[in-house]
Amino acid sequence: MEASVILPILKKKLAFLSGGKDRRSGLILTIPLCLEQTSMDELSVTLDYLLSIPSEKCKARGFTVIVDGRKSQWNVVKTVVLMLQNVVPAEVSLVCVVKPDEFWDKKVTHFCFWKEKDRLGFEVILVSANKLTRYIEPCQLTEDFGGTLTYDHMDWLNKRLVFEKFTKESTSLLDELALINNGSDKGNQQEKDRSIDLNFLPSVDPETVLQTGHELLSELQQRRFNGSDGGVSWSPMDDELLAQPQVMKLLDSLREQYTRYQEVCRQRSKRTQLEEIQQKVMQVVNWLEGPGSEQLRTQWGIGDSIRASQALQQKHEEIESQHSEWFAVYVELNQQIAALLNAGDEEDLVELKALQQQLSDVCYRQASQLEFRQNLLQAALEFHSVAQDLSQQLDGLLGMLCVDVAPADGASIQQTLKLLEEKLKSVDLGLQGLREKGQSLLDQISNQASWAYGKDVTIENKENVDHIQGVMEDMQLRKQRCEDMVDVRRLKMLQMVQLFKCEEDAAQAVEWLSELLDALLKTHIRLGDDAQETKVLLEKHRKFVDVAQSTYDYGRQLLQATVVLCQSLRCTSRSSGDTLPRLNRVWKQFTLTSEERVQRLETAVAFHSSAEKILQECPEQPEAFNEMEQFDEIEAVGKSLLDRLTVPVVYPDGSEQYFGSPSDMASAAEHIREKMKLVSLKKQQLRQPEATTPES
């Protein structure tokens, strides 16, 4: 039975072999029932066809039948199961009826398959789709039952049609070719030499049938080897179902008969081809051993630059172009000789093989020398290219080192230093690459073969070797000189970084000192409410001055360091013309302001001490105030202090600065005036007893 005869029935997919196997390695036969009424006759035809495909060995392992009744009625399922008894009773091992999840439970009680096992000849189980994996591995189940096995029914059917068509055509073609070949074997030598009549041609093209068979075999082998990867599923056309062995057997038979058929067709033209081949072989050999070899003997240099190597490559390409024409003739002749060897008589084999061997030896030697020469020139070009790149890198590095360093700040110096290190590293890598390319080129030159056949002819390579070694040594010397210059430049740039750092820190010291001066003028205003507080303020001021002194000394040290660095670098420091005068000017202003602050605090201490002493004296001790000069002295000190509060600090450049704001000064002066009033009141109190004593 052929698939093409029952194609409409097979397209309905009433049953199919997915390629899956049960745990006993038996094939799985699936019967997907649907809502529509299934024709038992068509199903029986389908089963008969499917069961005719596997081998007897495969059938002996038994089938596991999956009856998918999820979309069908119970009586249809029961009919199908009973039908299996008549169609394949001895070949069914297990029938798995996939039931719906809801409405069969009551009906099943009327017909228990397990009680009918002896009569049916196989075991029937009712199982839900999600529990089917208890009996069959998921990888052997199709996606309809929650498995991972891929099955395309139309793809299988198309391949089956191709297989059966190939089998039919190839069988017919084999009969025709056998008839033609057997008839040719019975004829005499004159009939063999005669041209083949059209009546001897087969009804179909053997090449087409062979191509179809190869494509089919390739597909079967691909499906077999790729099936385990999940890309293409196993199909019933696997070698277990005899598809692949049958195709291979038919192809072998076709090739055998077709070869015999072709041999009959080749006999007549063989001798003419042999004579032509002999003539062409000698032409190729004579040219390759003559002018071709002479061209290669004259080419041995590698050039001393990229341009020279490219010119040699161009010349070599011209030589290769000439050889290619003869190599094309060689390929054609070799194919013709191979064809004659396959179809030649015993007396022609020795001569053909000798011609083929001679031609192959000459062509292979010449091709090897051409390839070696091409590789040598390519290696030389790469060597010169690397050498040129390295030379440009060294020139760039040297140009960078020859330019005097005049950066604007430390950051630019750091950036320049980083760029210098990167260029030096690039040069190191370039030199390493040059050495590798050079050594590889030297190895090729040392292994260079002789151009002459059968003779040891030493080719003068000393010039090439000296050139390569000279380039590498020159680059090494240039790189060493650049390294020495980089070391000097690195030291100089690090000193410049230190110089900029010192100048920046010195400028910062000036800023700090200016901030201290500003703080002294704006915030150091109070003179204290009594002698004790004023002494505390005086002590704090001395510590404040110590901080300023340290800042000034730090700036001076930094500027001295810049002088030393400038002398080492032989450059002019910007600090000598800018930072140092600023530092001295700010320090002079701070010194004058600090001295004024000290004088005011010391005057305030003297004023508060004297005033507090008088104000604390008891009135019962008038002898303590015999001399009124003390009061006059206190008043003089107070007035002097008030006068100082109104006087600004005058700097050497003529500029003036006041302590605090006018309101701050007014507040301090008001407190002094209050204490002076108390002292004056005390003075009046002491004078009253002196005025009343004479009257009494």
Solvent accessible surface area in square Angstrom, and as a share of the most:
residue,aa,sasa,rsa
1,M,137,0.61
2,E,71,0.32
3,A,0,0.00
4,S,66,0.43
5,V,110,0.63
6,I,16,0.08
7,L,41,0.21
8,P,93,0.59
9,I,34,0.17
10,L,2,0.01
11,K,103,0.44
12,K,112,0.47
13,K,67,0.28
14,L,21,0.11
15,A,1,0.01
16,F,5,0.02
17,L,2,0.01
18,S,2,0.01
19,G,4,0.04
20,G,0,0.00
21,K,49,0.21
22,D,14,0.07
23,R,134,0.49
24,R,128,0.47
25,S,52,0.34
26,G,0,0.00
27,L,2,0.01
28,I,3,0.02
29,L,1,0.00
30,T,4,0.02
31,I,0,0.00
32,P,42,0.26
33,L,7,0.04
34,C,58,0.35
35,L,152,0.76
36,E,134,0.60
37,Q,146,0.65
38,T,11,0.06
39,S,47,0.30
40,M,47,0.21
41,D,111,0.58
42,E,42,0.19
43,L,0,0.00
44,S,30,0.20
45,V,43,0.25
46,T,1,0.01
47,L,0,0.00
48,D,68,0.35
49,Y,2,0.01
50,L,1,0.00
51,L,14,0.07
52,S,72,0.47
53,I,12,0.06
54,P,7,0.04
55,S,20,0.13
56,E,133,0.60
57,K,155,0.65
58,C,2,0.01
59,K,32,0.13
60,A,87,0.68
61,R,72,0.26
62,G,7,0.06
63,F,1,0.01
64,T,1,0.00
65,V,0,0.00
66,I,1,0.01
67,V,0,0.00
68,D,16,0.08
69,G,0,0.00
70,R,80,0.29
71,K,131,0.55
72,S,10,0.06
73,Q,119,0.53
74,W,23,0.08
75,N,84,0.43
76,V,14,0.08
77,V,0,0.00
78,K,59,0.25
79,T,60,0.35
80,V,0,0.00
81,V,0,0.00
82,L,56,0.28
83,M,25,0.11
84,L,0,0.00
85,Q,46,0.20
86,N,125,0.64
87,V,35,0.20
88,V,6,0.03
89,P,56,0.35
90,A,101,0.78
91,E,46,0.21
92,V,7,0.04
93,S,40,0.26
94,L,20,0.10
95,V,0,0.00
96,C,0,0.00
97,V,0,0.00
98,V,0,0.00
99,K,51,0.22
100,P,16,0.10
101,D,126,0.65
102,E,143,0.64
103,F,112,0.47
104,W,2,0.01
105,D,90,0.47
106,K,172,0.73
107,K,105,0.44
108,V,28,0.16
109,T,95,0.55
110,H,157,0.70
111,F,37,0.16
112,C,35,0.21
113,F,8,0.03
114,W,175,0.61
115,K,130,0.55
116,E,45,0.20
117,K,96,0.41
118,D,140,0.73
119,R,130,0.47
120,L,2,0.01
121,G,51,0.49
122,F,5,0.02
123,E,69,0.31
124,V,7,0.04
125,I,27,0.13
126,L,55,0.27
127,V,9,0.05
128,S,18,0.12
129,A,19,0.15
130,N,122,0.63
131,K,90,0.38
132,L,0,0.00
133,T,47,0.27
134,R,159,0.58
135,Y,84,0.32
136,I,1,0.00
137,E,72,0.32
138,P,57,0.36
139,C,72,0.43
140,Q,52,0.23
141,L,2,0.01
142,T,12,0.07
143,E,122,0.55
144,D,91,0.47
145,F,10,0.04
146,G,64,0.62
147,G,9,0.09
148,T,100,0.58
149,L,22,0.11
150,T,67,0.39
151,Y,34,0.13
152,D,83,0.43
153,H,14,0.06
154,M,87,0.39
155,D,42,0.22
156,W,3,0.01
157,L,1,0.00
158,N,75,0.38
159,K,44,0.18
160,R,23,0.08
161,L,45,0.22
162,V,62,0.36
163,F,9,0.04
164,E,27,0.12
165,K,126,0.53
166,F,1,0.00
167,T,41,0.24
168,K,134,0.57
169,E,55,0.25
170,S,0,0.00
171,T,64,0.37
172,S,55,0.35
173,L,0,0.00
174,L,28,0.14
175,D,93,0.48
176,E,47,0.21
177,L,0,0.00
178,A,30,0.24
179,L,137,0.68
180,I,19,0.10
181,N,2,0.01
182,N,72,0.37
183,G,37,0.36
184,S,20,0.13
185,D,87,0.45
186,K,177,0.75
187,G,22,0.21
188,N,83,0.42
189,Q,115,0.51
190,Q,140,0.62
191,E,74,0.33
192,K,77,0.33
193,D,62,0.32
194,R,149,0.54
195,S,72,0.46
196,I,58,0.29
197,D,71,0.37
198,L,142,0.71
199,N,137,0.70
200,F,89,0.37
201,L,87,0.43
202,P,22,0.14
203,S,88,0.57
204,V,58,0.33
205,D,76,0.40
206,P,10,0.06
207,E,86,0.38
208,T,76,0.44
209,V,4,0.02
210,L,16,0.08
211,Q,111,0.49
212,T,43,0.25
213,G,0,0.00
214,H,80,0.36
215,E,101,0.45
216,L,5,0.02
217,L,22,0.11
218,S,61,0.39
219,E,47,0.21
220,L,5,0.03
221,Q,58,0.26
222,Q,93,0.41
223,R,21,0.08
224,R,108,0.39
225,F,132,0.55
226,N,51,0.26
227,G,20,0.19
228,S,104,0.67
229,D,117,0.61
230,G,61,0.58
231,G,62,0.59
232,V,49,0.28
233,S,14,0.09
234,W,43,0.15
235,S,5,0.03
236,P,0,0.00
237,M,0,0.00
238,D,15,0.08
239,D,41,0.21
240,E,58,0.26
241,L,4,0.02
242,L,73,0.36
243,A,1,0.00
244,Q,12,0.06
245,P,56,0.35
246,Q,70,0.31
247,V,0,0.00
248,M,80,0.36
249,K,148,0.63
250,L,28,0.14
251,L,0,0.00
252,D,76,0.39
253,S,34,0.22
254,L,1,0.00
255,R,89,0.33
256,E,105,0.47
257,Q,30,0.13
258,Y,26,0.10
259,T,69,0.40
260,R,77,0.28
261,Y,19,0.07
262,Q,54,0.24
263,E,69,0.31
264,V,26,0.15
265,C,60,0.36
266,R,69,0.25
267,Q,36,0.16
268,R,149,0.54
269,S,49,0.32
270,K,8,0.03
271,R,112,0.41
272,T,78,0.46
273,Q,72,0.32
274,L,2,0.01
275,E,110,0.49
276,E,89,0.40
277,I,0,0.00
278,Q,53,0.23
279,Q,116,0.52
280,K,73,0.31
281,V,0,0.00
282,M,83,0.37
283,Q,91,0.41
284,V,0,0.00
285,V,3,0.02
286,N,90,0.46
287,W,43,0.15
288,L,0,0.00
289,E,74,0.33
290,G,30,0.28
291,P,68,0.43
292,G,0,0.00
293,S,1,0.01
294,E,89,0.40
295,Q,47,0.21
296,L,0,0.00
297,R,96,0.35
298,T,83,0.48
299,Q,30,0.13
300,W,83,0.29
301,G,20,0.20
302,I,1,0.01
303,G,21,0.20
304,D,99,0.51
305,S,47,0.30
306,I,33,0.17
307,R,200,0.73
308,A,29,0.23
309,S,0,0.00
310,Q,93,0.41
311,A,57,0.44
312,L,41,0.20
313,Q,22,0.10
314,Q,114,0.51
315,K,91,0.38
316,H,2,0.01
317,E,97,0.43
318,E,85,0.38
319,I,4,0.02
320,E,49,0.22
321,S,65,0.42
322,Q,76,0.34
323,H,0,0.00
324,S,60,0.39
325,E,117,0.52
326,W,64,0.23
327,F,42,0.18
328,A,62,0.48
329,V,50,0.29
330,Y,25,0.09
331,V,73,0.42
332,E,85,0.38
333,L,1,0.00
334,N,43,0.22
335,Q,120,0.53
336,Q,55,0.24
337,I,0,0.00
338,A,38,0.30
339,A,45,0.35
340,L,4,0.02
341,L,37,0.18
342,N,126,0.65
343,A,4,0.03
344,G,19,0.18
345,D,56,0.29
346,E,141,0.63
347,E,129,0.58
348,D,5,0.03
349,L,43,0.21
350,V,119,0.68
351,E,68,0.30
352,L,1,0.01
353,K,115,0.49
354,A,62,0.48
355,L,19,0.09
356,Q,43,0.19
357,Q,108,0.48
358,Q,72,0.32
359,L,1,0.00
360,S,19,0.12
361,D,53,0.27
362,V,4,0.02
363,C,3,0.02
364,Y,140,0.53
365,R,98,0.36
366,Q,0,0.00
367,A,38,0.30
368,S,65,0.42
369,Q,21,0.09
370,L,8,0.04
371,E,107,0.48
372,F,50,0.21
373,R,2,0.01
374,Q,49,0.22
375,N,73,0.38
376,L,1,0.00
377,L,0,0.00
378,Q,72,0.32
379,A,13,0.10
380,A,0,0.00
381,L,29,0.14
382,E,62,0.28
383,F,0,0.00
384,H,8,0.04
385,S,42,0.27
386,V,35,0.20
387,A,8,0.06
388,Q,85,0.38
389,D,69,0.36
390,L,2,0.01
391,S,24,0.15
392,Q,106,0.47
393,Q,68,0.30
394,L,2,0.01
395,D,77,0.40
396,G,36,0.34
397,L,0,0.00
398,L,72,0.36
399,G,37,0.35
400,M,36,0.16
401,L,7,0.03
402,C,90,0.54
403,V,102,0.59
404,D,102,0.53
405,V,20,0.11
406,A,94,0.73
407,P,27,0.17
408,A,79,0.62
409,D,59,0.31
410,G,12,0.11
411,A,75,0.58
412,S,34,0.22
413,I,0,0.00
414,Q,91,0.40
415,Q,133,0.59
416,T,43,0.25
417,L,20,0.10
418,K,131,0.55
419,L,82,0.41
420,L,1,0.01
421,E,65,0.29
422,E,91,0.41
423,K,72,0.30
424,L,21,0.11
425,K,133,0.56
426,S,44,0.28
427,V,1,0.00
428,D,55,0.28
429,L,109,0.54
430,G,16,0.16
431,L,4,0.02
432,Q,96,0.43
433,G,23,0.22
434,L,0,0.00
435,R,115,0.42
436,E,104,0.47
437,K,74,0.31
438,G,0,0.00
439,Q,98,0.44
440,S,53,0.34
441,L,0,0.00
442,L,25,0.13
443,D,64,0.33
444,Q,45,0.20
445,I,6,0.03
446,S,89,0.57
447,N,110,0.56
448,Q,27,0.12
449,A,62,0.48
450,S,30,0.19
451,W,13,0.05
452,A,17,0.13
453,Y,52,0.20
454,G,89,0.86
455,K,139,0.59
456,D,148,0.77
457,V,76,0.44
458,T,131,0.76
459,I,30,0.15
460,E,109,0.49
461,N,25,0.13
462,K,133,0.57
463,E,114,0.51
464,N,7,0.04
465,V,41,0.23
466,D,68,0.35
467,H,47,0.21
468,I,0,0.00
469,Q,75,0.33
470,G,32,0.31
471,V,27,0.16
472,M,34,0.15
473,E,112,0.50
474,D,68,0.35
475,M,13,0.06
476,Q,57,0.26
477,L,108,0.54
478,R,47,0.17
479,K,24,0.10
480,Q,80,0.36
481,R,137,0.50
482,C,6,0.03
483,E,38,0.17
484,D,75,0.39
485,M,69,0.31
486,V,0,0.00
487,D,74,0.39
488,V,107,0.61
489,R,29,0.11
490,R,63,0.23
491,L,108,0.54
492,K,62,0.26
493,M,1,0.00
494,L,85,0.42
495,Q,44,0.19
496,M,18,0.08
497,V,30,0.18
498,Q,98,0.43
499,L,10,0.05
500,F,19,0.08
501,K,113,0.48
502,C,12,0.07
503,E,13,0.06
504,E,87,0.39
505,D,31,0.16
506,A,0,0.00
507,A,33,0.26
508,Q,71,0.32
509,A,0,0.00
510,V,1,0.01
511,E,79,0.35
512,W,112,0.39
513,L,0,0.00
514,S,39,0.25
515,E,106,0.47
516,L,32,0.16
517,L,16,0.08
518,D,62,0.32
519,A,34,0.26
520,L,0,0.00
521,L,13,0.07
522,K,128,0.54
523,T,95,0.55
524,H,44,0.20
525,I,20,0.10
526,R,119,0.43
527,L,9,0.05
528,G,6,0.06
529,D,69,0.36
530,D,54,0.28
531,A,10,0.08
532,Q,124,0.55
533,E,52,0.23
534,T,0,0.00
535,K,103,0.44
536,V,66,0.38
537,L,33,0.16
538,L,16,0.08
539,E,84,0.38
540,K,125,0.53
541,H,2,0.01
542,R,109,0.40
543,K,122,0.51
544,F,33,0.14
545,V,36,0.21
546,D,88,0.46
547,V,83,0.48
548,A,0,0.00
549,Q,70,0.31
550,S,72,0.46
551,T,16,0.09
552,Y,32,0.12
553,D,57,0.29
554,Y,87,0.33
555,G,0,0.00
556,R,81,0.30
557,Q,114,0.51
558,L,22,0.11
559,L,8,0.04
560,Q,106,0.47
561,A,36,0.28
562,T,1,0.00
563,V,70,0.40
564,V,98,0.57
565,L,20,0.10
566,C,8,0.05
567,Q,129,0.57
568,S,65,0.42
569,L,20,0.10
570,R,223,0.81
571,C,56,0.34
572,T,123,0.71
573,S,10,0.06
574,R,145,0.53
575,S,3,0.02
576,S,66,0.42
577,G,64,0.61
578,D,76,0.39
579,T,11,0.07
580,L,55,0.27
581,P,59,0.37
582,R,62,0.23
583,L,1,0.00
584,N,58,0.30
585,R,113,0.41
586,V,15,0.08
587,W,43,0.15
588,K,98,0.41
589,Q,28,0.12
590,F,1,0.00
591,T,39,0.23
592,L,46,0.23
593,T,0,0.00
594,S,9,0.06
595,E,86,0.39
596,E,28,0.13
597,R,11,0.04
598,V,36,0.20
599,Q,78,0.35
600,R,6,0.02
601,L,0,0.00
602,E,82,0.37
603,T,28,0.16
604,A,0,0.00
605,V,25,0.14
606,A,50,0.38
607,F,0,0.00
608,H,1,0.00
609,S,44,0.29
610,S,45,0.29
611,A,0,0.00
612,E,40,0.18
613,K,135,0.57
614,I,6,0.03
615,L,56,0.28
616,Q,140,0.62
617,E,47,0.21
618,C,67,0.40
619,P,89,0.56
620,E,138,0.62
621,Q,85,0.38
622,P,81,0.51
623,E,109,0.49
624,A,43,0.33
625,F,7,0.03
626,N,111,0.57
627,E,114,0.51
628,M,39,0.17
629,E,107,0.48
630,Q,81,0.36
631,F,0,0.00
632,D,73,0.38
633,E,111,0.50
634,I,4,0.02
635,E,46,0.21
636,A,58,0.45
637,V,36,0.21
638,G,0,0.00
639,K,119,0.50
640,S,51,0.33
641,L,0,0.00
642,L,25,0.13
643,D,88,0.46
644,R,72,0.26
645,L,6,0.03
646,T,98,0.57
647,V,79,0.45
648,P,23,0.14
649,V,9,0.05
650,V,86,0.49
651,Y,10,0.04
652,P,95,0.59
653,D,97,0.50
654,G,52,0.50
655,S,46,0.30
656,E,94,0.42
657,Q,80,0.36
658,Y,116,0.44
659,F,5,0.02
660,G,21,0.20
661,S,47,0.30
662,P,117,0.74
663,S,80,0.51
664,D,56,0.29
665,M,21,0.09
666,A,60,0.46
667,S,74,0.48
668,A,18,0.14
669,A,9,0.07
670,E,84,0.38
671,H,65,0.29
672,I,3,0.01
673,R,104,0.38
674,E,82,0.37
675,K,21,0.09
676,M,27,0.12
677,K,125,0.53
678,L,93,0.46
679,V,1,0.00
680,S,39,0.25
681,L,93,0.46
682,K,22,0.10
683,K,24,0.10
684,Q,102,0.45
685,Q,94,0.42
686,L,17,0.09
687,R,116,0.42
688,Q,118,0.53
689,P,76,0.48
690,E,105,0.47
691,A,68,0.53
692,T,80,0.47
693,T,93,0.54
694,P,107,0.68
695,E,152,0.68
696,S,127,0.82
